[in-house]
Amino acid sequence: MNNLTTAFRRALSNYANFNGRSLRPTFWWWVLAVLLVLLVTRIIDGALIAPMLGFGVFEPNAGQPLSVLVSLGLLLPNLAIGARRLHDIGRTGWWLLIGLIPIIGTLVLLYFYIQPSESGSNQFGEPDVFP
């Protein structure tokens, strides 16, 4: 749990920082933390907010205001840590745009994200330090 909270705090402290590098553990702990946060907000939306809006519990068309707000709030740090992860393997952050291509773009980004870090410094700086 320590790695999870450390990665989450580190990513939020670099909220809109597209410079530097992020190691694989930092990136993947961040992804897990975001998924857990979105799961919790989805449960809160379905169990508490949707009934107040007149929808059934977990109805597919129910409003999801909390989930939408949290997703929007996490958009910029998601992009920033994705760009820093790409920097860590020696690619520019502009490769994030390939994710706009349905299915194939997501698979290419996933392939990039699982690649090992470049050892030593590269054009994007020194490697990040993960506890």
N, CA and C of each residue as an Amber inpcrd file, in Angstrom:
protein
   393
   0.8240000  -1.1950000   0.0000000   0.0000000   0.0000000   0.0000000
   0.8660000   1.2570000   0.0000000   2.0720000   1.1560000   0.5450000
   2.9690000   2.2960000   0.5860000   3.3410000   2.7540000  -0.8230000
   3.6350000   1.7980000  -1.7290000   3.9680000   2.1550000  -3.1050000
   2.8090000   2.8480000  -3.8000000   1.6000000   2.3690000  -3.5300000
   0.4170000   2.9490000  -4.1330000   0.2450000   4.4090000  -3.7200000
   0.3140000   4.6730000  -2.4340000   0.1290000   6.0500000  -1.9620000
   1.2980000   6.9390000  -2.3810000   2.5130000   6.3850000  -2.3910000
   3.6750000   7.1660000  -2.8130000   3.5490000   7.5600000  -4.2750000
   3.1790000   6.6170000  -5.1210000   3.0180000   6.9050000  -6.5480000
   1.9040000   7.9190000  -6.7750000   0.7980000   7.7790000  -6.0290000
  -0.3230000   8.6980000  -6.1970000   0.0830000  10.1150000  -5.7810000
   0.7600000  10.2330000  -4.6390000   1.2110000  11.5590000  -4.1860000
   2.2240000  12.1650000  -5.1500000   3.1410000  11.3380000  -5.6340000
   4.1650000  11.8310000  -6.5590000   3.5350000  12.3320000  -7.8600000
   2.5810000  11.5760000  -8.3890000   1.9300000  11.9960000  -9.6370000
   1.1210000  13.2720000  -9.4230000   0.4280000  13.3770000  -8.2940000
  -0.3470000  14.5950000  -8.0400000   0.5540000  15.7880000  -7.7670000
   1.7430000  15.5500000  -7.2020000   2.6610000  16.6720000  -6.9770000
   3.2470000  17.1710000  -8.2970000   3.2230000  16.3310000  -9.3220000
   3.6370000  16.7200000 -10.6780000   2.4010000  16.8420000 -11.5630000
   1.3550000  17.4520000 -11.0420000   0.0240000  17.4820000 -11.6570000
   0.0560000  17.7620000 -13.1530000   0.7550000  18.7990000 -13.5630000
   0.7960000  19.1720000 -14.9810000   2.2380000  19.2740000 -15.4710000
   3.1150000  18.4710000 -14.8880000   4.5190000  18.4950000 -15.2680000
   4.7630000  17.4670000 -16.3690000   5.0010000  17.9510000 -17.5780000
   5.2470000  17.0720000 -18.7110000   6.7420000  16.8840000 -18.9560000
   7.5740000  17.4120000 -18.0790000   9.0270000  17.2960000 -18.2160000
   9.5470000  16.2080000 -17.2940000  10.6440000  15.5880000 -17.6910000
  11.2680000  14.5740000 -16.8580000  10.8280000  13.1840000 -17.2540000
  11.0630000  12.2490000 -16.3370000  10.8160000  10.8420000 -16.6050000
  10.0790000  10.1950000 -15.4400000   9.3050000   9.1590000 -15.7410000
   8.6310000   8.3480000 -14.7190000   8.9500000   6.8880000 -14.9720000
   9.4090000   6.2150000 -13.9410000   9.7180000   4.7990000 -14.0550000
   8.4470000   3.9630000 -14.1590000   8.6170000   2.7330000 -14.6090000
   7.4760000   1.8220000 -14.7370000   6.6970000   1.6560000 -13.4450000
   7.3620000   1.4060000 -12.2920000   6.5640000   1.2250000 -11.0690000
   5.7140000   2.4480000 -10.7250000   6.2880000   3.6360000 -10.8690000
   5.5270000   4.8580000 -10.5830000   4.2950000   4.9330000 -11.4710000
   4.4880000   4.6680000 -12.7480000   3.3850000   4.7370000 -13.7100000
   2.2910000   3.7240000 -13.3810000   2.6900000   2.4620000 -13.1940000
   1.6770000   1.4260000 -12.9800000   1.0130000   1.5220000 -11.6180000
   1.7020000   1.9720000 -10.5780000   1.0400000   2.2230000  -9.2960000
   0.0400000   3.3620000  -9.4430000   0.3870000   4.3720000 -10.2370000
  -0.5370000   5.4740000 -10.5020000  -1.7900000   4.9360000 -11.2000000
  -1.6290000   4.0940000 -12.2110000  -2.7660000   3.5320000 -12.9430000
  -3.6770000   2.7670000 -11.9760000  -3.0880000   1.9600000 -11.1070000
  -3.8950000   1.2200000 -10.1260000  -4.6350000   2.1720000  -9.1920000
  -3.9640000   3.2070000  -8.7160000  -4.6090000   4.1720000  -7.8150000
  -5.7830000   4.8620000  -8.5090000  -5.5960000   5.2570000  -9.7590000
  -6.6720000   5.9180000 -10.4990000  -7.8520000   4.9730000 -10.6880000
  -7.5800000   3.7240000 -11.0300000  -8.6660000   2.7540000 -11.1910000
  -9.4410000   2.5670000  -9.8890000  -8.7350000   2.5090000  -8.7650000
  -9.4150000   2.3620000  -7.4770000 -10.2510000   3.5920000  -7.1370000
  -9.7060000   4.7700000  -7.3920000 -10.4520000   6.0130000  -7.1300000
 -11.7040000   6.0660000  -8.0010000 -11.5670000   5.7110000  -9.2750000
 -12.7340000   5.7390000 -10.1670000 -13.7670000   4.6760000  -9.7880000
 -13.3150000   3.5290000  -9.3000000 -14.2420000   2.5010000  -8.8330000
 -15.0490000   3.0130000  -7.6400000 -14.3740000   3.6370000  -6.7000000
 -15.0520000   4.1730000  -5.5210000 -16.0450000   5.2630000  -5.9210000
 -15.6480000   6.1580000  -6.8140000 -16.5740000   7.2270000  -7.2190000
 -17.7590000   6.6560000  -7.9920000 -17.5340000   5.6080000  -8.7650000
 -18.6350000   4.9600000  -9.4940000 -19.6230000   4.3240000  -8.5050000
 -19.1000000   3.7030000  -7.4570000 -19.9710000   3.1030000  -6.4350000
 -20.7640000   4.1890000  -5.7150000 -20.1070000   5.2810000  -5.3710000
 -20.7980000   6.3900000  -4.7030000 -21.8730000   6.9680000  -5.6170000
 -21.5310000   7.1470000  -6.8890000 -22.5230000   7.6500000  -7.8470000
 -23.7250000   6.7190000  -7.9360000 -23.4410000   5.4170000  -8.0480000
 -24.5320000   4.4620000  -8.2220000 -25.3750000   4.2580000  -6.9820000
 -24.7440000   4.2530000  -5.8280000 -25.4690000   3.9410000  -4.5980000
 -26.0950000   5.1600000  -3.9410000 -25.4730000   6.3290000  -4.0740000
 -25.9610000   7.5020000  -3.3540000 -26.5280000   8.5880000  -4.2710000
 -25.7900000   8.9440000  -5.2800000 -26.1810000  10.0990000  -6.0950000
 -27.2660000   9.7550000  -7.0890000 -27.1740000   8.5960000  -7.7620000
 -28.1870000   8.2170000  -8.7530000 -29.5870000   8.1560000  -8.1590000
 -29.7920000   7.5360000  -6.9730000 -31.1420000   7.5430000  -6.4040000
 -31.6570000   8.9570000  -6.0850000 -30.7460000   9.8560000  -5.6880000
 -31.1740000  11.2340000  -5.4140000 -31.6010000  11.9320000  -6.7070000
 -31.0490000  11.4910000  -7.8430000 -31.4120000  12.0710000  -9.1370000
 -32.6060000  11.3700000  -9.7660000 -33.1490000  10.3530000  -9.0860000
 -34.3320000   9.6570000  -9.5770000 -34.0290000   8.4310000 -10.4160000
 -32.8020000   7.9670000 -10.4220000 -32.4460000   6.7550000 -11.1540000
 -32.3970000   5.5910000 -10.1890000 -32.5090000   4.3690000 -10.7340000
 -32.3470000   3.1730000  -9.9200000 -30.8720000   2.9830000  -9.5870000
 -30.6210000   2.1720000  -8.5590000 -29.2450000   1.8980000  -8.1520000
 -28.5210000   1.1840000  -9.2920000 -27.3840000   1.7210000  -9.7060000
 -26.5360000   1.1660000 -10.7710000 -27.2570000   1.0220000 -12.1060000
 -28.2470000   1.8660000 -12.3460000 -28.9170000   1.8820000 -13.6430000
 -27.9270000   2.3630000 -14.6980000 -27.8550000   1.7100000 -15.8540000
 -26.8360000   2.0690000 -16.8470000 -26.9010000   3.5170000 -17.3270000
 -28.0730000   4.0910000 -17.3790000 -28.2070000   5.4610000 -17.8690000
 -28.2350000   6.4930000 -16.7590000 -27.8870000   6.0770000 -15.5540000
 -27.9040000   6.9870000 -14.4110000 -26.8290000   8.0430000 -14.5570000
 -27.0940000   9.1970000 -14.0030000 -26.0980000  10.2520000 -14.0190000
 -24.8880000   9.8520000 -13.1850000 -23.7220000  10.2660000 -13.6040000
 -22.4790000   9.9350000 -12.8990000 -21.6950000  11.2120000 -12.6220000
 -22.2700000  12.1860000 -11.9330000 -21.5900000  13.4740000 -11.7960000
 -20.2600000  13.4040000 -11.0560000 -20.1730000  12.6270000  -9.9940000
 -18.9280000  12.5420000  -9.2370000 -17.8310000  11.8740000 -10.0730000
 -18.1770000  10.7900000 -10.7560000 -17.2090000  10.0900000 -11.6000000
 -16.7060000  10.9850000 -12.7250000 -17.5900000  11.7570000 -13.3080000
 -17.1960000  12.6580000 -14.3930000 -16.2600000  13.7430000 -13.8640000
 -16.5890000  14.3200000 -12.7200000 -15.7330000  15.3710000 -12.1570000
 -14.3480000  14.8350000 -11.7800000 -14.3060000  13.6640000 -11.1720000
 -13.0160000  13.0730000 -10.7940000 -12.2180000  12.7320000 -12.0540000
 -12.8720000  12.1810000 -13.0590000 -12.1810000  11.8550000 -14.3200000
 -11.5970000  13.1050000 -14.9650000 -12.3520000  14.1760000 -14.9760000
 -11.8390000  15.4310000 -15.5350000 -10.6780000  15.9740000 -14.7130000
 -10.7740000  15.8440000 -13.4000000  -9.6960000  16.3110000 -12.5300000
  -8.4140000  15.5030000 -12.6920000  -8.5400000  14.2430000 -13.0800000
  -7.3740000  13.3800000 -13.2370000  -6.8630000  13.3190000 -14.6810000
  -7.5340000  13.9990000 -15.6010000  -7.1210000  13.9590000 -17.0020000
  -5.7110000  14.5030000 -17.2020000  -5.4400000  15.6830000 -16.6800000
  -4.1270000  16.3050000 -16.8660000  -2.9940000  15.5030000 -16.2170000
  -3.1350000  15.0400000 -14.9620000  -2.0530000  14.2180000 -14.4200000
  -1.8830000  12.8920000 -15.1590000  -2.9650000  12.3260000 -15.6990000
  -2.8390000  11.1020000 -16.4970000  -2.0110000  11.3570000 -17.7470000
  -2.2900000  12.4570000 -18.4190000  -1.5180000  12.8020000 -19.6170000
  -0.0620000  13.0880000 -19.2610000   0.1490000  13.8000000 -18.1510000
   1.5060000  14.1630000 -17.7520000   2.3360000  12.9350000 -17.3980000
   1.7800000  12.0210000 -16.6130000   2.5640000  10.8440000 -16.2410000
   2.7560000   9.9250000 -17.4460000   1.7940000   9.9110000 -18.3590000
   1.9700000   9.1370000 -19.5940000   3.1090000   9.6930000 -20.4390000
   3.1780000  11.0190000 -20.5460000   4.2690000  11.6450000 -21.2990000
   5.6080000  11.3880000 -20.6230000   5.6480000  11.4960000 -19.2990000
   6.9080000  11.2320000 -18.5910000   7.3240000   9.7700000 -18.7100000
   6.3470000   8.8550000 -18.7590000   6.6780000   7.4390000 -18.9660000
   7.2670000   7.2260000 -20.3530000   6.7050000   7.8950000 -21.3610000
   7.2580000   7.8020000 -22.7120000   8.6630000   8.3970000 -22.7580000
   8.8800000   9.4810000 -22.0290000  10.2270000  10.0630000 -21.9550000
  11.2090000   9.0540000 -21.3710000  10.7490000   8.2450000 -20.4330000
  11.6180000   7.2920000 -19.7640000  12.1340000   6.2180000 -20.7200000
  11.3880000   5.9430000 -21.7850000  11.8500000   4.9580000 -22.7640000
  12.4620000   5.6380000 -23.9910000  12.6390000   6.9660000 -23.9080000
  13.3090000   7.6910000 -24.9820000  12.3970000   8.1840000 -26.0810000
  11.1120000   8.2250000 -25.8450000  10.1540000   8.7190000 -26.8500000
   9.5740000  10.0450000 -26.3890000   9.1600000  10.8250000 -27.3440000
   8.5460000  12.1100000 -27.0260000   7.1120000  11.9000000 -26.5260000
   6.6350000  12.8220000 -25.7240000   5.2800000  12.7430000 -25.1970000
   4.2030000  12.8750000 -26.2640000   4.5740000  13.3560000 -27.4290000
   3.6010000  13.4820000 -28.5200000   3.0900000  12.1170000 -28.9780000
   3.7820000  11.0440000 -28.6160000   3.3040000   9.7020000 -28.9390000
   1.9740000   9.4030000 -28.2540000   1.6110000  10.1860000 -27.2530000
   0.3020000   9.9960000 -26.6160000  -0.8380000  10.1540000 -27.6130000
  -0.6120000  10.9680000 -28.6350000  -1.6610000  11.2010000 -29.6300000
  -2.0220000   9.9400000 -30.4120000  -1.1210000   8.9560000 -30.4370000
  -1.4440000   7.7130000 -31.1390000  -2.6100000   6.9990000 -30.4630000
  -2.8490000   7.3160000 -29.2000000  -3.9800000   6.7470000 -28.4810000
  -5.3260000   7.1620000 -29.0480000  -5.3470000   8.1750000 -29.8900000
  -6.5930000   8.6070000 -30.5300000  -7.0400000   7.6370000 -31.6240000
  -6.1270000   6.7790000 -32.0850000  -6.4820000   5.7640000 -33.0760000
  -7.1290000   4.6080000 -32.3210000  -8.3730000   4.2850000 -32.6290000
  -9.0610000   3.2330000 -31.8770000  -8.3000000   1.9040000 -31.9080000
  -8.2950000   1.2320000 -30.8300000  -7.7190000  -0.0830000 -30.5530000
  -6.2150000  -0.1260000 -30.8080000  -5.7880000   0.1050000 -32.0190000
  -4.3620000   0.0010000 -32.3570000  -3.5450000   1.0170000 -31.5650000
  -4.0310000   2.2440000 -31.4530000  -3.3170000   3.2680000 -30.7010000
  -3.1640000   2.8860000 -29.2380000  -4.2140000   2.3340000 -28.6570000
  -4.1570000   1.8980000 -27.2670000  -3.1560000   0.7610000 -27.0910000
  -3.1430000  -0.1720000 -28.0310000  -2.1970000  -1.2840000 -27.9510000
  -0.7550000  -0.8140000 -28.1020000  -0.5210000   0.1550000 -28.9790000
   0.8370000   0.6950000 -29.1520000   1.2820000   1.3880000 -27.8660000
   0.4110000   2.1970000 -27.2670000   0.7620000   2.8580000 -26.0130000
   1.0150000   1.8390000 -24.9060000   0.2020000   0.8180000 -24.8270000
   0.4140000  -0.2240000 -23.8290000   1.7830000  -0.8760000 -24.0230000
   2.1400000  -1.1430000 -25.2630000   3.4560000  -1.7100000 -25.5590000
   4.5610000  -0.7660000 -25.0830000   4.4130000   0.5250000 -25.3610000
   5.4140000   1.4950000 -24.9190000   5.5030000   1.5320000 -23.3940000
   4.3520000   1.5120000 -22.7240000   4.3260000   1.6410000 -21.2700000
   4.9880000   0.4560000 -20.5580000   4.9840000  -0.7170000 -21.1740000
   5.5710000  -1.8800000 -20.5090000   7.0520000  -2.0510000 -20.8290000
   7.5860000  -1.2150000 -21.6830000   9.0070000  -1.3050000 -22.0320000
   9.8860000  -0.9200000 -20.8430000  11.0750000  -1.5270000 -20.7440000
  11.9870000  -1.1440000 -19.6590000  12.5370000   0.2600000 -19.8670000
  12.9010000   0.8890000 -18.7860000  13.4480000   2.2420000 -18.8220000
  14.8110000   2.2470000 -19.4870000  15.1550000   3.3790000 -20.1000000
  16.5160000   3.5530000 -20.5980000  17.4200000   3.7580000 -19.4000000
  18.5450000   3.0820000 -19.3950000  19.4620000   3.2450000 -18.2720000
  20.2270000   4.5530000 -18.4210000  20.5000000   5.1670000 -17.3150000
  21.2170000   6.4420000 -17.3410000  20.3390000   7.5710000 -17.8450000
  20.9690000   8.6810000 -18.1160000  20.2040000   9.8420000 -18.5730000
  19.9580000   9.7500000 -20.0790000  18.8990000  10.3900000 -20.5150000
  18.6150000  10.5220000 -21.9380000  18.2570000  11.9760000 -22.2050000
  17.7430000  12.2850000 -23.3870000  17.4710000  13.6820000 -23.7270000
  16.3950000  14.3150000 -22.8440000  15.6890000  13.5080000 -22.0630000
  14.6240000  14.0220000 -21.1950000  15.0650000  14.1450000 -19.7370000
  16.2940000  13.7880000 -19.4480000  16.8240000  13.9800000 -18.1050000
  17.2510000  12.6850000 -17.4480000  17.5080000  12.8170000 -16.1600000
  17.9320000  11.6830000 -15.3410000  16.7220000  10.8020000 -15.0260000
  16.9490000   9.5160000 -14.7830000  15.8260000   8.6570000 -14.3980000
  15.2190000   9.0820000 -13.0690000  13.9300000   8.8700000 -12.9450000
  13.2200000   9.1630000 -11.7080000  13.6670000   8.1620000 -10.6440000
  13.4470000   8.4920000  -9.4020000  13.7890000   7.5870000  -8.3080000
  12.4850000   7.1120000  -7.6920000  12.3310000   5.7990000  -7.5910000
  11.1250000   5.2420000  -6.9740000  11.5380000   4.5180000  -5.6950000
  10.8570000   4.8250000  -4.5850000  11.2540000   4.2080000  -3.3020000
  11.1140000   2.7070000  -3.3140000
